[in-house]
Amino acid sequence: MKIKLTPLNIVSAICLVVAGLLLFSQKDQQVGHPQFTLLLAGVNGLAAITFFISDLIFRRFIPTLKKLWVVEGVLVVFIVVLILIITSSLK
């Protein structure tokens, strides 16, 4: 079985690493509120699960790796732009 590396796999791995860092660095530093960092870790964990499941769905319906990279890359760029628009409108 050949392992395919896709953009959503990379993003889900990054979300898991950030969630782990938030969970384990929470005990060392008292900079922020512990409930807020726990909430952020939970959101990152849920995002990683969502990205992983959506990657499996995309793999099921898009057979070629090149088209899969294009579709998932566009999805990641769309999500990043949407997050930037939302955060800039909240300031």
N, C-alpha and C positions, 0 to 999 in steps of 0.2 A: 504494500500500500504506500503510495506516494503522498507525502505531506505537502499541502499547499499553504504557502504563506500569503496572507491577504491583508489589506489595510485594516479590516475590522478585527482580525486577530491581533494585530499590533496595538490597536487602540484598546482592546479589552485587556491585553497584558499590561499596558500602561496604567489603566484604571485599577487593576488589581494591585499593582505595585504601590500606587498612591494610597489606596485604601489601607494596605498593610503598613505603610510608613505613618499614616495618620493614627492607626491603632496603636502601634508600638512606640511612637515618639510622644504620645499623649502622656505617658507616665513620667517621662523625663523632664518635660517642660511644662511650666504653668503659665504660659503666655496667654493662651486663649481660654475660652470656656470649654470645659471637658465635654459638655453635652453637645456643643456645636461641632467639635472635632469628631465626635462619635457619629453625629448625623452626617457629616461630610464623608466619613468612611463608609457609612451605610449606603449613601447615594452613589459613591464610586463603585461599591460592590454590586449594586443593582444595575448600574450602567454597564459594568463588565459582563454581567449575565445577559443583559439585553443585547449587547453587541455580539456576544457569542451565539445567541440563538438566531439573531438576524443574519449572521454569517452563514450559519447552517442552512437557513432558508434560501439565501442567495446562491449557495453552492448547489442546492437541489435544482433550481430553475435556470441557472446560467452555467452551461457545461464547460465553456472554454475559459482558461485562466486569464487571458488578455481582457476579455469582456468583463470578467468578474472584477479585475483590478480597476477598470474604468468606472463601473457602476458603484463599487464600494468606495473608491476614491472620491467620486462626485458626492456621495452621501456624507462622507467625513467632512469634506470641504463645506457642504451645505450646513451641517450641524455646527461647525466652528463659526461660520459667518452668522448664523442665527444666534448663537451664544453671544458673540460680540455685539450684535445689534441690541439684544435684550439688556446686556450689562451696560451699554452706553446710554440706553434710554432710562435706566434706573438712576443714573447719577444726576 
